[in-house]
Amino acid sequence: MSPIEENPGILLYTRIRRSPYFQSSRKHGVKRYSVYNHFYHPRHYGDPIEEYWHLVNGVTMWDVGVERQIQITGADAFTFANMLVPRDLHKCKVSQCKYVFVTASDGGIINDPVLLRLEENRFLLSLADSDVDLWAMGVAHHSGLDVHIQEVDIAPVQIQGPNAKAVMSELFGETILDLPYYDLAQDLKLDGMSVFVSRTGYSGEVGYEIYLYDAYRHADTLWNTVLEAGKPHGLEVIGPSHIRRIEAGILAYGADMWLDTNPFEVDMGYSWMIDLEQEPDFVGKDALTRIKTEGVSRKLVGVDIDGPSLGSYIDNEMIDFFPVLSDGRRVGQVTSACHSPRLDKNIGYAMVPIELAEFGTEVEVETPHGRAGAVVAPKPAYDPSKEIPKQ
C-alpha cells in the first residue's frame, strides 16, 4: 500500500467550471483551490495568516465569481421570491440586499445566499455552494406563477478591509461612501463597463462587492482596473479568510449548516430571518412553525478549544469534523475551527445537544493533536455587535 499523500493537488481540467476571473486571479500565484458551486475557487496564495493580517489591517480583493447569480424575473417574480425564502420581502426595497435562507419543506437549509432586489420583479440570488437554481426551477414549475429562473453572466469581486472605502472612492468617487450597509448602487459605469455595487462581504470587515455585467467578456479589464486603483492603498489579492469569518460568526454552507439542519439549530431563527407572522406562505413555513414551538434538541454554538494551533481551516488541519465528547461519549462535532491570531486562541463552531449549549459548558474535542479541553463560548468571537462592517 502506498503512503498517504498528505497534501494532494487539484486537477485542472474542463469538467470543473472557471469563474470569469479565473485567469486574472491565477496570475497572482494561487497555491490552493477548492471547488465551490462547480467552479475552481482560489483559497489562498501561500500564507493564510499573512492574508488575514492584510484583510484586518489594509484592503484586499477576492475572486468570488463562484457566487453564481441566479436571476428571478417575470410578472410574479416578487410573489415567487417571497415564497422561496422565510424573510418577508415586503421589507426589502428595490436596491437593497438581504441575507436569506432558502428552506426545504421540512425546514432544512438548502442555501444561504444574499438576495439582491434590482427591480420590483427582478431578483438575484448570490449563491452559497449548492444548486438552488435547480431547486427554484422545480418549485417554479409547480407553482403556476409567471416566473423565469436562469443563471446570468454577472460576477462579483469582493473589496474587503478597513481601507476598502479608499479604493472604492478611487473607482467610483466619494458618493459611493454614502451607500448604506446591505444596500445597492445600481447603473454604474467603470471604464465603460456596466456594474453595480453592494455594501456586503464575507469578512466581518468593511466591505463591498462589485458585480460585473457581461463578466466573461470584461473580467480581466475589471480586475486590472481595481488593481490599479488599489495600488496607492496597498491592495492585496487574497482568498476568503476563514479565520476572519469564523471570528465574525459567519457560517459556511456545507460545513456549519446543511439540508439536515434548520435555522433554529444554527441559532439564526431571528424573527426577521424566519418571519412566521407574515401572511404569505413560504416553503417550510409549517415545519419551521412546529420546530419553533417544540424547540430544538441541538444547537450550533461557539467553542474555544485548548491545545496547539488548529491552523487556518484551509491548510489541511481540518479534513473532517472534530468529534465533541462529554463524559467520554461523543455528543456532537466541531464544524469549523481555526487559530485566531488576534485573539491568540483556537475558536470555532460546534453542533452540540441543547443541554450542553450554555456558555461556559466544558466539553472535550478530538483534534489532530489529540484530545483537548474546550468550552462553549459566544459567537461571534470578535466584534459581537458587528459594528465593524457597518462603519
Secondary structure, 3 states (H helix, E strand, C coil): CCCCCCCCCCCCCCCCECCCCHHHHHCCCCCEEEEECCEEEEEECCCHHHHHHHHHHCCEEEECCCCCEEEEECCCHHHHHHHHCCCCHHHCCCCEEEECCEECCCCCEEECCEEEEEECCEEEEECCCCCHHHHHHHHHHCCCCCCEEEECCEEEEEEECCCHHHHHHHHHCHHHHHCCCCEEEEEEEECCEEEEEECCCCCCCCEEEEEEECHHHHHHHHHHHHHHHHHHHCCEECCCCHHHHHHCCCCCECCCECCCCCCCCCCCCCCCCCCCCCCCCCCCHHHHHHHHHHCCCEEEEEEEECCCCCCCCCCCCCCCCEEEEECCEEEEEEEEEEEECCCCEEEEEEEEEHHHCCCCCEEEEEECCEEEEEEEECCCCCCCCCCHHHC
